[in-house]
Amino acid sequence: MARYTAANCRLCRREGAKLFLKGRRCFTDKCAFEKRDYAPGQRSRYTRRKVSNYGVQLREKQKVRRTYGIMEKQFRGYFAKAAKEKGITGENLLRFLERRLDNIVYRLGFAPSRKAARQIVRHGHFMVNDHKVDIPSFLVSVGDVVRVREKSRNLAVIHDSVKDAGRRPELTWLRLDKVKLQGEILQLPSREDISMPFEEQLIVALYSK
């Protein structure tokens, strides 16, 4: 499957927002966005262009897509599913993205970033309801229990990330057991549970044209 392999910090600078793509580094003075909060490019620091309505909508879509680390075709698929669900399409879209297994692993604090979570899920280090799942896009449901496999409990990346999990806001829709290295999905996330400053209505407007 296609994936983004270039510099992550360029994405934050391009979207004009910190997307927390590099884990612990994003909370330190080494964060590139803190040093250069303008778009990448030789002249971007001195050039200011008027952005059209389409441009604003496109940038918001790219911000969400890059935050969750998925490609355009897959993102469109999530939007199509969200549009068929009852309720507000934009909120449905974010809820689908939050339910991805790699995002759940990151939200529970088992990985420093979604990119790292995707990798350790791919390597088969997690189980959902006592079944090994190595598909990052697997959608969890209410009542599912996600836990670290027995043979993977000594992975340094998991233990280091759990220690740093206090940096992130506690989520009411997830319950973490640090001793058992497992988490349970208590309920589906509401819009208030998604702390990133997304304007999902712009994405709906973009895809509705």
MDTraj code that builds the backbone (N, CA, C; nanometers):
import mdtraj as md
import numpy as np

residues = "MET ALA ARG TYR THR ALA ALA ASN CYS ARG LEU CYS ARG ARG GLU GLY ALA LYS LEU PHE LEU LYS GLY ARG ARG CYS PHE THR ASP LYS CYS ALA PHE GLU LYS ARG ASP TYR ALA PRO GLY GLN ARG SER ARG TYR THR ARG ARG LYS VAL SER ASN TYR GLY VAL GLN LEU ARG GLU LYS GLN LYS VAL ARG ARG THR TYR GLY ILE MET GLU LYS GLN PHE ARG GLY TYR PHE ALA LYS ALA ALA LYS GLU LYS GLY ILE THR GLY GLU ASN LEU LEU ARG PHE LEU GLU ARG ARG LEU ASP ASN ILE VAL TYR ARG LEU GLY PHE ALA PRO SER ARG LYS ALA ALA ARG GLN ILE VAL ARG HIS GLY HIS PHE MET VAL ASN ASP HIS LYS VAL ASP ILE PRO SER PHE LEU VAL SER VAL GLY ASP VAL VAL ARG VAL ARG GLU LYS SER ARG ASN LEU ALA VAL ILE HIS ASP SER VAL LYS ASP ALA GLY ARG ARG PRO GLU LEU THR TRP LEU ARG LEU ASP LYS VAL LYS LEU GLN GLY GLU ILE LEU GLN LEU PRO SER ARG GLU ASP ILE SER MET PRO PHE GLU GLU GLN LEU ILE VAL ALA LEU TYR SER LYS".split()
xyz = np.array([
    [0.0835, -0.1194, 0.0000],
    [0.0000, 0.0000, 0.0000],
    [0.0872, 0.1245, 0.0000],
    [0.0476, 0.2259, -0.0740],
    [0.1252, 0.3490, -0.0818],
    [0.1265, 0.4198, 0.0535],
    [0.2378, 0.4873, 0.0831],
    [0.2482, 0.5629, 0.2068],
    [0.3458, 0.6772, 0.1872],
    [0.3329, 0.7773, 0.2707],
    [0.4190, 0.8944, 0.2638],
    [0.5515, 0.8624, 0.3316],
    [0.6645, 0.8908, 0.2637],
    [0.7955, 0.8557, 0.3173],
    [0.8893, 0.9749, 0.3290],
    [0.8457, 1.0932, 0.2910],
    [0.9325, 1.2107, 0.2981],
    [0.9288, 1.2712, 0.4387],
    [0.9880, 1.3899, 0.4540],
    [1.0002, 1.4535, 0.5854],
    [0.8637, 1.4888, 0.6438],
    [0.8404, 1.4496, 0.7688],
    [0.7122, 1.4763, 0.8336],
    [0.6946, 1.6228, 0.8715],
    [0.8024, 1.6868, 0.9140],
    [0.7916, 1.8252, 0.9605],
    [0.7475, 1.9202, 0.8497],
    [0.7763, 1.8859, 0.7260],
    [0.7312, 1.9685, 0.6134],
    [0.5785, 1.9725, 0.6062],
    [0.5145, 1.8630, 0.6470],
    [0.3692, 1.8575, 0.6416],
    [0.3074, 1.9551, 0.7415],
    [0.3629, 1.9598, 0.8621],
    [0.3120, 2.0546, 0.9628],
    [0.3294, 2.1978, 0.9134],
    [0.4455, 2.2269, 0.8582],
    [0.4717, 2.3625, 0.8103],
    [0.3805, 2.3972, 0.6927],
    [0.3547, 2.3005, 0.6062],
    [0.2696, 2.3273, 0.4905],
    [0.1265, 2.3549, 0.5325],
    [0.0791, 2.2856, 0.6357],
    [-0.0590, 2.3033, 0.6799],
    [-0.0735, 2.4158, 0.7825],
    [0.0392, 2.4713, 0.8262],
    [0.0329, 2.5826, 0.9208],
    [-0.0184, 2.5432, 1.0572],
    [0.0023, 2.4171, 1.0963],
    [-0.0455, 2.3673, 1.2260],
    [0.0414, 2.2505, 1.2686],
    [0.0590, 2.2357, 1.3986],
    [0.1351, 2.1230, 1.4511],
    [0.0462, 1.9997, 1.4495],
    [0.0864, 1.8987, 1.3724],
    [0.0066, 1.7778, 1.3557],
    [0.0551, 1.6628, 1.4448],
    [0.1611, 1.6855, 1.5221],
    [0.2155, 1.5862, 1.6145],
    [0.2484, 1.4559, 1.5429],
    [0.3310, 1.4678, 1.4390],
    [0.3652, 1.3524, 1.3562],
    [0.4923, 1.2814, 1.4017],
    [0.5705, 1.3444, 1.4926],
    [0.6992, 1.2858, 1.5310],
    [0.7083, 1.2545, 1.6796],
    [0.5932, 1.2398, 1.7433],
    [0.5928, 1.1944, 1.8808],
    [0.6582, 1.2912, 1.9780],
    [0.7519, 1.2400, 2.0584],
    [0.8146, 1.3176, 2.1656],
    [0.8800, 1.4452, 2.1142],
    [0.9383, 1.4406, 1.9972],
    [1.0079, 1.5576, 1.9415],
    [0.9150, 1.6782, 1.9287],
    [0.7873, 1.6542, 1.9043],
    [0.6914, 1.7630, 1.8857],
    [0.6708, 1.8445, 2.0129],
    [0.7093, 1.7890, 2.1281],
    [0.6907, 1.8578, 2.2556],
    [0.8192, 1.9251, 2.3040],
    [0.9240, 1.9250, 2.2188],
    [1.0520, 1.9828, 2.2582],
    [1.0851, 2.1043, 2.1714],
    [1.1953, 2.1699, 2.2068],
    [1.2411, 2.2860, 2.1307],
    [1.2966, 2.2471, 1.9939],
    [1.3156, 2.1174, 1.9709],
    [1.3681, 2.0719, 1.8427],
    [1.2610, 2.0647, 1.7346],
    [1.1360, 2.0850, 1.7735],
    [1.0259, 2.0799, 1.6765],
    [1.0488, 2.1826, 1.5663],
    [1.0510, 2.1364, 1.4412],
    [1.0783, 2.2256, 1.3278],
    [0.9698, 2.3309, 1.3106],
    [0.8463, 2.2974, 1.3471],
    [0.7372, 2.3930, 1.3311],
    [0.7536, 2.5116, 1.4254],
    [0.8106, 2.4881, 1.5425],
    [0.8339, 2.5971, 1.6364],
    [0.9400, 2.6925, 1.5845],
    [1.0353, 2.6408, 1.5094],
    [1.1440, 2.7229, 1.4569],
    [1.1049, 2.7929, 1.3268],
    [1.0286, 2.7219, 1.2431],
    [0.9924, 2.7753, 1.1110],
    [0.8444, 2.7470, 1.0873],
    [0.7584, 2.8374, 1.1330],
    [0.6142, 2.8148, 1.1228],
    [0.5560, 2.8690, 0.9927],
    [0.6364, 2.8699, 0.8873],
    [0.5904, 2.9113, 0.7547],
    [0.6049, 2.7927, 0.6603],
    [0.5344, 2.7987, 0.5478],
    [0.5327, 2.6860, 0.4544],
    [0.6716, 2.6590, 0.3986],
    [0.7045, 2.5337, 0.3676],
    [0.8345, 2.5025, 0.3092],
    [0.8481, 2.5625, 0.1703],
    [0.9687, 2.5887, 0.1324],
    [0.9935, 2.6506, 0.0017],
    [1.0866, 2.7699, 0.0161],
    [1.1632, 2.7984, -0.0888],
    [1.2667, 2.9001, -0.0810],
    [1.2119, 3.0396, -0.0554],
    [1.0950, 3.0714, -0.1110],
    [1.0426, 3.2073, -0.1002],
    [0.9133, 3.2168, -0.0187],
    [0.8699, 3.1044, 0.0380],
    [0.7402, 3.1035, 0.1046],
    [0.7361, 3.1950, 0.2266],
    [0.8514, 3.2197, 0.2895],
    [0.8539, 3.3033, 0.4092],
    [0.8201, 3.4481, 0.3778],
    [0.8481, 3.4897, 0.2534],
    [0.8310, 3.6299, 0.2165],
    [0.7148, 3.6527, 0.1213],
    [0.6529, 3.5430, 0.0749],
    [0.5445, 3.5545, -0.0216],
    [0.4110, 3.5241, 0.0445],
    [0.3151, 3.6122, 0.0294],
    [0.1820, 3.5906, 0.0840],
    [0.0796, 3.5949, -0.0293],
    [0.0156, 3.4821, -0.0540],
    [-0.0816, 3.4735, -0.1623],
    [-0.2223, 3.4672, -0.1058],
    [-0.3148, 3.5261, -0.1771],
    [-0.4545, 3.5179, -0.1378],
    [-0.5058, 3.3776, -0.1671],
    [-0.5677, 3.3159, -0.0688],
    [-0.6145, 3.1781, -0.0835],
    [-0.7638, 3.1782, -0.1151],
    [-0.8029, 3.1054, -0.2185],
    [-0.9437, 3.0957, -0.2575],
    [-1.0196, 3.0066, -0.1606],
    [-1.1518, 3.0060, -0.1725],
    [-1.2341, 2.9176, -0.0893],
    [-1.1977, 2.7715, -0.1118],
    [-1.1731, 2.7373, -0.2377],
    [-1.1312, 2.6009, -0.2691],
    [-0.9989, 2.5682, -0.2004],
    [-0.9067, 2.6638, -0.2030],
    [-0.7770, 2.6431, -0.1392],
    [-0.7900, 2.6202, 0.0099],
    [-0.8774, 2.6936, 0.0755],
    [-0.9003, 2.6767, 0.2191],
    [-0.9571, 2.5374, 0.2471],
    [-1.0526, 2.4942, 0.1660],
    [-1.1131, 2.3622, 0.1838],
    [-1.0106, 2.2514, 0.1587],
    [-0.9288, 2.2689, 0.0560],
    [-0.8269, 2.1694, 0.0235],
    [-0.7256, 2.1553, 0.1366],
    [-0.6821, 2.2678, 0.1909],
    [-0.5838, 2.2637, 0.2989],
    [-0.6401, 2.1934, 0.4224],
    [-0.7678, 2.2142, 0.4512],
    [-0.8279, 2.1485, 0.5673],
    [-0.8355, 1.9978, 0.5455],
    [-0.8699, 1.9587, 0.4239],
    [-0.8744, 1.8153, 0.3941],
    [-0.7356, 1.7533, 0.4072],
    [-0.6348, 1.8229, 0.3545],
    [-0.4983, 1.7725, 0.3627],
    [-0.4504, 1.7648, 0.5073],
    [-0.4919, 1.8614, 0.5896],
    [-0.4524, 1.8613, 0.7309],
    [-0.5042, 1.7364, 0.8009],
    [-0.6317, 1.7048, 0.7795],
    [-0.6907, 1.5870, 0.8435],
    [-0.6279, 1.4597, 0.7885],
    [-0.6141, 1.4529, 0.6580],
    [-0.5587, 1.3327, 0.5957],
    [-0.4165, 1.3057, 0.6426],
    [-0.3371, 1.4102, 0.6518],
    [-0.1979, 1.3931, 0.6926],
    [-0.1846, 1.3669, 0.8418],
    [-0.2766, 1.4189, 0.9216],
    [-0.2741, 1.3907, 1.0648],
    [-0.2895, 1.2420, 1.0903],
    [-0.3832, 1.1790, 1.0189],
    [-0.4083, 1.0364, 1.0387],
    [-0.3219, 0.9480, 0.9491],
    [-0.2442, 1.0090, 0.8611],
    [-0.1475, 0.9343, 0.7813],
    [-0.2072, 0.8410, 0.6789],
    [-0.3101, 0.8857, 0.6079],
    [-0.3713, 0.8008, 0.5060],
    [-0.3682, 0.8713, 0.3705],
    [-0.3759, 0.7913, 0.2662],
    [-0.3660, 0.8450, 0.1316],
    [-0.5037, 0.8891, 0.0802],
    [-0.5033, 0.9577, -0.0326],
    [-0.6248, 1.0210, -0.0839],
    [-0.7361, 0.9212, -0.1147],
    [-0.7044, 0.8120, -0.1805],
    [-0.8070, 0.7157, -0.2190],
    [-0.8760, 0.6579, -0.0960],
    [-0.7992, 0.6249, 0.0056],
    [-0.8570, 0.5691, 0.1272],
    [-0.9400, 0.6739, 0.2010],
    [-0.8932, 0.7980, 0.1986],
    [-0.9662, 0.9061, 0.2638],
    [-1.1027, 0.9260, 0.1984],
    [-1.1059, 0.9201, 0.0661],
    [-1.2332, 0.9322, -0.0057],
    [-1.3277, 0.8184, 0.0316],
    [-1.2723, 0.7011, 0.0536],
    [-1.3539, 0.5879, 0.0945],
    [-1.4185, 0.6110, 0.2298],
    [-1.3419, 0.6672, 0.3225],
    [-1.3978, 0.6991, 0.4536],
    [-1.5082, 0.8044, 0.4416],
    [-1.4865, 0.9013, 0.3541],
    [-1.5881, 1.0056, 0.3375],
    [-1.7168, 0.9461, 0.2806],
    [-1.7032, 0.8538, 0.1850],
    [-1.8220, 0.7905, 0.1258],
    [-1.9003, 0.7133, 0.2323],
    [-1.8289, 0.6436, 0.3215],
    [-1.8958, 0.5721, 0.4304],
    [-1.9641, 0.6691, 0.5254],
    [-1.8948, 0.7792, 0.5561],
    [-1.9489, 0.8783, 0.6492],
    [-2.0759, 0.9423, 0.5946],
    [-2.0793, 0.9645, 0.4628],
    [-2.1956, 1.0279, 0.4000],
    [-2.3188, 0.9374, 0.4062],
    [-2.2977, 0.8057, 0.4134],
    [-2.4095, 0.7120, 0.4172],
    [-2.4623, 0.6904, 0.5590],
    [-2.3811, 0.7277, 0.6581],
    [-2.4218, 0.7097, 0.7977],
    [-2.5222, 0.8172, 0.8393],
    [-2.6040, 0.7859, 0.9376],
    [-2.6933, 0.8859, 0.9943],
    [-2.6119, 0.9860, 1.0747],
    [-2.6588, 1.1097, 1.0789],
    [-2.5891, 1.2110, 1.1560],
    [-2.5146, 1.3096, 1.0679],
    [-2.4217, 1.3813, 1.1279],
    [-2.3457, 1.4850, 1.0585],
    [-2.2270, 1.4214, 0.9878],
    [-2.2178, 1.4410, 0.8573],
    [-2.1165, 1.3725, 0.7762],
    [-1.9755, 1.4008, 0.8255],
    [-1.9451, 1.5263, 0.8548],
    [-1.8097, 1.5602, 0.8985],
    [-1.7712, 1.4904, 1.0276],
    [-1.8624, 1.4862, 1.1223],
    [-1.8345, 1.4183, 1.2487],
    [-1.8244, 1.2677, 1.2289],
    [-1.9065, 1.2144, 1.1409],
    [-1.8972, 1.0710, 1.1083],
    [-1.7604, 1.0377, 1.0507],
    [-1.7099, 1.1260, 0.9658],
    [-1.5784, 1.1050, 0.9041],
    [-1.4699, 1.0981, 1.0103],
    [-1.4674, 1.1944, 1.1004],
    [-1.3662, 1.1957, 1.2054],
    [-1.3795, 1.0736, 1.2957],
    [-1.5025, 1.0296, 1.3188],
    [-1.5249, 0.9134, 1.4042],
    [-1.4679, 0.7873, 1.3391],
    [-1.4849, 0.7724, 1.2083],
    [-1.4258, 0.6583, 1.1378],
    [-1.2737, 0.6608, 1.1511],
    [-1.2136, 0.7773, 1.1345],
    [-1.0680, 0.7886, 1.1425],
    [-1.0174, 0.7580, 1.2827],
    [-1.0926, 0.8009, 1.3842],
    [-1.0531, 0.7748, 1.5219],
    [-1.0628, 0.6261, 1.5561],
    [-1.1488, 0.5531, 1.4876],
    [-1.1690, 0.4116, 1.5175],
    [-1.0631, 0.3211, 1.4551],
    [-0.9766, 0.3745, 1.3726],
    [-0.8697, 0.2940, 1.3131],
    [-0.7806, 0.2370, 1.4239],
    [-0.7354, 0.1138, 1.4062],
    [-0.6555, 0.0485, 1.5093],
    [-0.5252, 0.1233, 1.5356],
    [-0.4602, 0.1729, 1.4308],
    [-0.3344, 0.2451, 1.4554],
    [-0.3589, 0.3712, 1.5372],
    [-0.4723, 0.4380, 1.5149],
    [-0.5041, 0.5561, 1.5943],
    [-0.5362, 0.5184, 1.7385],
    [-0.6071, 0.4069, 1.7593],
    [-0.6398, 0.3619, 1.8948],
    [-0.5119, 0.3299, 1.9715],
    [-0.4185, 0.2624, 1.9064],
    [-0.2896, 0.2306, 1.9699],
    [-0.2179, 0.3589, 2.0108],
    [-0.2223, 0.4591, 1.9235],
    [-0.1608, 0.5885, 1.9555],
    [-0.2356, 0.6587, 2.0680],
    [-0.3672, 0.6611, 2.0609],
    [-0.4476, 0.7289, 2.1622],
    [-0.4309, 0.6657, 2.3004],
    [-0.4155, 0.5347, 2.3057],
    [-0.3965, 0.4671, 2.4333],
    [-0.2578, 0.4923, 2.4906],
    [-0.1665, 0.5409, 2.4083],
    [-0.0320, 0.5713, 2.4563],
    [0.0689, 0.4607, 2.4334],
    [0.0367, 0.3624, 2.3490],
    [0.1291, 0.2525, 2.3222],
    [0.2330, 0.2874, 2.2159],
    [0.2181, 0.4010, 2.1505],
    [0.3120, 0.4437, 2.0467],
    [0.3268, 0.5953, 2.0535],
    [0.4455, 0.6494, 2.0227],
    [0.4684, 0.7935, 2.0319],
    [0.4010, 0.8742, 1.9221],
    [0.3638, 0.8109, 1.8125],
    [0.2985, 0.8799, 1.7009],
    [0.2130, 0.7802, 1.6251],
    [0.1267, 0.8311, 1.5386],
    [0.0430, 0.7406, 1.4592],
    [0.1276, 0.6619, 1.3596],
    [0.2338, 0.7224, 1.3109],
    [0.3224, 0.6525, 1.2178],
    [0.3891, 0.5346, 1.2868],
    [0.4366, 0.5558, 1.4093],
    [0.4974, 0.4473, 1.4861],
    [0.3934, 0.3412, 1.5201],
    [0.2708, 0.3854, 1.5522],
    [0.1635, 0.2911, 1.5826],
    [0.1335, 0.2032, 1.4622],
    [0.1319, 0.2638, 1.3444],
    [0.1037, 0.1875, 1.2230],
    [0.2092, 0.0789, 1.2035],
    [0.3334, 0.1118, 1.2321],
    [0.4423, 0.0156, 1.2125],
    [0.4322, -0.1020, 1.3092],
    [0.4090, -0.0740, 1.4375],
    [0.4060, -0.1851, 1.5326],
    [0.2784, -0.2680, 1.5183],
    [0.1704, -0.2074, 1.4692],
    [0.0517, -0.2869, 1.4377],
    [0.0817, -0.3794, 1.3207],
    [0.1470, -0.3253, 1.2185],
    [0.1848, -0.4048, 1.1012],
    [0.2710, -0.5253, 1.1397],
    [0.3538, -0.5070, 1.2402],
    [0.4444, -0.6141, 1.2818],
    [0.3764, -0.7159, 1.3731],
    [0.2464, -0.6988, 1.3952],
    [0.1693, -0.7993, 1.4675],
    [0.1856, -0.7990, 1.6177],
    [0.2062, -0.6816, 1.6764],
    [0.2296, -0.6747, 1.8209],
    [0.1013, -0.6550, 1.9028],
    [-0.0142, -0.6479, 1.8362],
    [-0.1388, -0.6196, 1.9091],
    [-0.2473, -0.7217, 1.8786],
    [-0.3360, -0.7349, 1.9766],
    [-0.4507, -0.8229, 1.9619],
    [-0.5774, -0.7442, 1.9907],
    [-0.6843, -0.7782, 1.9200],
    [-0.8162, -0.7202, 1.9446],
    [-0.9086, -0.8347, 1.9809],
    [-0.9585, -0.8304, 2.1043],
    [-1.0454, -0.9388, 2.1538],
    [-0.9791, -1.0756, 2.1367],
    [-0.8511, -1.0840, 2.1758],
    [-0.7731, -1.2087, 2.1765],
    [-0.7440, -1.2637, 2.0371],
    [-0.7593, -1.1797, 1.9343],
    [-0.7222, -1.2192, 1.7986],
    [-0.6149, -1.1236, 1.7466],
    [-0.5074, -1.1787, 1.6942],
    [-0.4012, -1.0936, 1.6409],
    [-0.4522, -1.0163, 1.5194],
    [-0.4309, -0.8860, 1.5201],
    [-0.4713, -0.8008, 1.4081],
    [-0.3492, -0.7189, 1.3651],
    [-0.3111, -0.7320, 1.2392],
    [-0.1952, -0.6571, 1.1891],
    [-0.2352, -0.5627, 1.0754],
    [-0.3603, -0.5181, 1.0787],
    [-0.4117, -0.4256, 0.9768],
    [-0.4358, -0.2903, 1.0429],
    [-0.3548, -0.1886, 1.0137],
    [-0.3691, -0.0577, 1.0784],
    [-0.5064, 0.0058, 1.0590],
    [-0.5727, -0.0227, 0.9469],
    [-0.7022, 0.0390, 0.9178],
    [-0.8204, -0.0364, 0.9793],
    [-0.7934, -0.1421, 1.0533],
    [-0.9003, -0.2187, 1.1178],
    [-0.9812, -0.1254, 1.2070],
    [-1.1155, -0.1295, 1.1940],
    [-1.2021, -0.0417, 1.2718],
    [-1.2500, -0.1128, 1.3982],
    [-1.2172, -0.0547, 1.5129],
    [-1.2616, -0.1126, 1.6394],
    [-1.4051, -0.0706, 1.6672],
    [-1.4694, -0.1423, 1.7579],
    [-1.6075, -0.1140, 1.7962],
    [-1.6172, -0.1001, 1.9475],
    [-1.7303, -0.0516, 1.9938],
    [-1.7526, -0.0369, 2.1376],
    [-1.7432, -0.1735, 2.2051],
    [-1.6693, -0.1803, 2.3149],
    [-1.6522, -0.3056, 2.3877],
    [-1.5275, -0.3825, 2.3488],
    [-1.4637, -0.3473, 2.2380],
    [-1.3412, -0.4162, 2.1965],
    [-1.2284, -0.3876, 2.2952],
    [-1.1438, -0.4876, 2.3157],
    [-1.0266, -0.4740, 2.4016],
    [-0.9016, -0.4896, 2.3153],
    [-0.8180, -0.3878, 2.3172],
    [-0.6932, -0.3878, 2.2411],
    [-0.5786, -0.4063, 2.3397],
    [-0.4974, -0.5079, 2.3190],
    [-0.3873, -0.5316, 2.4125],
    [-0.2606, -0.5719, 2.3400],
    [-0.1512, -0.5504, 2.4104],
    [-0.0204, -0.5887, 2.3569],
    [-0.0058, -0.7398, 2.3697],
    [0.0439, -0.8040, 2.2671],
    [0.0653, -0.9491, 2.2710],
    [0.1694, -0.9834, 2.3763],
    [0.1592, -1.1031, 2.4322],
    [0.2493, -1.1458, 2.5391],
    [0.3957, -1.1366, 2.4963],
    [0.4249, -1.1804, 2.3757],
    [0.5643, -1.1819, 2.3317],
    [0.6176, -1.0423, 2.3007],
    [0.5272, -0.9427, 2.2993],
    [0.5676, -0.8066, 2.2651],
    [0.5688, -0.7126, 2.3845],
    [0.5442, -0.7656, 2.5032],
    [0.5281, -0.6824, 2.6211],
    [0.6576, -0.6138, 2.6654],
    [0.7704, -0.6604, 2.6163],
    [0.8987, -0.6013, 2.6559],
    [0.9534, -0.5023, 2.5536],
    [0.8734, -0.4685, 2.4530],
    [0.9201, -0.3732, 2.3519],
    [0.9445, -0.2363, 2.4150],
    [1.0645, -0.1837, 2.3934],
    [1.1025, -0.0552, 2.4540],
    [1.0145, 0.0583, 2.4036],
    [0.9778, 0.0553, 2.2750],
    [0.8990, 0.1650, 2.2182],
    [0.7629, 0.1754, 2.2870],
    [0.7070, 0.0617, 2.3265],
    [0.5768, 0.0626, 2.3930],
    [0.5898, 0.1152, 2.5356],
    [0.6878, 0.0648, 2.6097],
    [0.7049, 0.1081, 2.7482],
    [0.7438, 0.2557, 2.7571],
    [0.8316, 0.3015, 2.6685],
    [0.8717, 0.4422, 2.6694],
    [0.7530, 0.5322, 2.6371],
    [0.6697, 0.4865, 2.5444],
    [0.5545, 0.5669, 2.5056],
    [0.4506, 0.5735, 2.6177],
    [0.4297, 0.4625, 2.6872],
    [0.3335, 0.4610, 2.7976],
    [0.3784, 0.5579, 2.9074],
    [0.5090, 0.5658, 2.9312],
    [0.5614, 0.6587, 3.0321],
    [0.5348, 0.8040, 2.9929],
    [0.5379, 0.8309, 2.8625],
    [0.5170, 0.9680, 2.8131],
    [0.3711, 1.0001, 2.7865],
    [0.2819, 0.9044, 2.8094],
    [0.1409, 0.9229, 2.7731],
    [0.0752, 1.0364, 2.8505],
    [0.1337, 1.0758, 2.9617],
    [0.0768, 1.1834, 3.0418],
    [0.0773, 1.3180, 2.9724],
    [0.1573, 1.3313, 2.8667],
    [0.1605, 1.4556, 2.7900],
    [0.0304, 1.4790, 2.7147],
    [-0.0424, 1.3714, 2.6860],
    [-0.1632, 1.3815, 2.6046],
    [-0.2868, 1.3913, 2.6927],
    [-0.3925, 1.4551, 2.6436],
    [-0.5154, 1.4652, 2.7238],
    [-0.5801, 1.3286, 2.7430],
    [-0.6358, 1.3060, 2.8607],
    [-0.7027, 1.1793, 2.8893],
    [-0.8359, 1.1731, 2.8153],
    [-0.8645, 1.0594, 2.7570],
    [-0.9848, 1.0436, 2.6758],
    [-1.0893, 0.9623, 2.7522],
    [-1.2105, 1.0155, 2.7593],
    [-1.3166, 0.9490, 2.8345],
    [-1.3737, 0.8279, 2.7622],
    [-1.3517, 0.8183, 2.6306],
    [-1.4094, 0.7070, 2.5550],
    [-1.3183, 0.5848, 2.5498],
    [-1.1995, 0.5982, 2.6092],
    [-1.1052, 0.4868, 2.6164],
    [-1.0650, 0.4636, 2.7617],
    [-1.0378, 0.3377, 2.7964],
    [-0.9889, 0.3057, 2.9306],
    [-0.8597, 0.2270, 2.9176],
    [-0.7533, 0.2786, 2.9760],
    [-0.6214, 0.2179, 2.9666],
    [-0.5843, 0.1474, 3.0966],
    [-0.5332, 0.0264, 3.0843],
    [-0.4782, -0.0477, 3.1975],
    [-0.3285, -0.0618, 3.1714],
    [-0.2484, 0.0198, 3.2414],
    [-0.1040, 0.0206, 3.2161],
    [-0.0368, -0.1078, 3.2631],
    [-0.0947, -0.1726, 3.3633],
    [-0.0358, -0.2965, 3.4152],
    [-0.0529, -0.4104, 3.3144],
    [-0.1743, -0.4245, 3.2641],
    [-0.2022, -0.5309, 3.1669],
    [-0.1658, -0.4915, 3.0241],
    [-0.1287, -0.3650, 3.0061],
    [-0.0969, -0.3121, 2.8720],
    [-0.2126, -0.3401, 2.7755],
    [-0.3287, -0.2943, 2.8139],
    [-0.4454, -0.3104, 2.7294],
    [-0.5392, -0.1920, 2.7478],
    [-0.6248, -0.1735, 2.6507],
    [-0.7222, -0.0660, 2.6567],
    [-0.8558, -0.1140, 2.6053],
    [-0.9623, -0.0534, 2.6547],
    [-1.0976, -0.0906, 2.6141],
    [-1.1688, 0.0297, 2.5547],
    [-1.2447, 0.0061, 2.4492],
    [-1.3236, 0.1121, 2.3865],
    [-1.4574, 0.1180, 2.4591],
    [-1.4765, 0.2218, 2.5376],
    [-1.5969, 0.2351, 2.6190],
    [-1.7158, 0.2854, 2.5384],
    [-1.6884, 0.3732, 2.4430],
    [-1.7938, 0.4305, 2.3588],
    [-1.7281, 0.4905, 2.2362],
    [-1.8080, 0.5228, 2.1365],
    [-1.7534, 0.5903, 2.0194],
    [-1.7233, 0.7351, 2.0548],
    [-1.6188, 0.7912, 1.9986],
    [-1.5822, 0.9288, 2.0344],
    [-1.6845, 1.0302, 1.9851],
    [-1.7133, 1.1286, 2.0682],
    [-1.7970, 1.2407, 2.0264],
    [-1.7067, 1.3468, 1.9633],
    [-1.7676, 1.4491, 1.9064],
    [-1.6866, 1.5552, 1.8448],
    [-1.5997, 1.6237, 1.9488],
    [-1.6491, 1.6360, 2.0712],
    [-1.5728, 1.7019, 2.1771],
    [-1.4509, 1.6206, 2.2190],
    [-1.4517, 1.4903, 2.1916],
    [-1.3387, 1.4051, 2.2285],
    [-1.2221, 1.4176, 2.1319],
    [-1.2465, 1.4779, 2.0165],
    [-1.1412, 1.4923, 1.9145],
    [-1.0839, 1.6324, 1.9279],
    [-0.9687, 1.6416, 1.9915],
    [-0.9157, 1.7711, 2.0344],
    [-0.8502, 1.8517, 1.9228],
    [-0.8128, 1.7887, 1.8136],
    [-0.7473, 1.8621, 1.7056],
    [-0.8436, 1.9662, 1.6471],
    [-0.7933, 2.0863, 1.6175],
    [-0.8813, 2.1940, 1.5680],
    [-0.9173, 2.1790, 1.4208],
    [-0.9898, 2.0735, 1.3901],
    [-1.0321, 2.0501, 1.2521],
    [-1.1619, 2.1256, 1.2243],
    [-1.1781, 2.1684, 1.1001],
    [-1.3041, 2.2262, 1.0540],
    [-1.3595, 2.1332, 0.9465],
    [-1.4178, 2.0256, 0.9928],
    [-1.4594, 1.9178, 0.9026],
    [-1.5666, 1.9598, 0.8042],
    [-1.6414, 2.0665, 0.8338],
    [-1.7446, 2.1120, 0.7409],
    [-1.6834, 2.1612, 0.6099],
    [-1.5581, 2.2058, 0.6155],
    [-1.4895, 2.2483, 0.4929],
    [-1.4616, 2.1289, 0.4027],
    [-1.4323, 2.0136, 0.4624],
    [-1.4083, 1.8928, 0.3844],
    [-1.5377, 1.8462, 0.3183],
    [-1.6472, 1.8552, 0.3917],
    [-1.7778, 1.8184, 0.3359],
    [-1.8105, 1.9086, 0.2176],
    [-1.7821, 2.0374, 0.2322],
    [-1.8076, 2.1315, 0.1229],
    [-1.7205, 2.1008, 0.0024],
    [-1.5962, 2.0595, 0.0274],
    [-1.5040, 2.0283, -0.0819],
    [-1.5527, 1.9075, -0.1616],
    [-1.5926, 1.8015, -0.0941],
    [-1.6329, 1.6788, -0.1623],
    [-1.7762, 1.6853, -0.2150],
    [-1.8499, 1.7862, -0.1748],
    [-1.9891, 1.7988, -0.2207],
    [-2.0012, 1.8744, -0.3521],
    [-1.8907, 1.9212, -0.4044],
    [-1.8967, 1.9998, -0.5291],
    [-1.9174, 1.9090, -0.6487],
])
top = md.Topology()
chain = top.add_chain()
for i, resn in enumerate(residues, 1):
    res = top.add_residue(resn, chain, resSeq=i)
    for name in ("N", "CA", "C"):
        top.add_atom(name, md.element.get_by_symbol(name[0]), res)
traj = md.Trajectory(xyz[None], top)
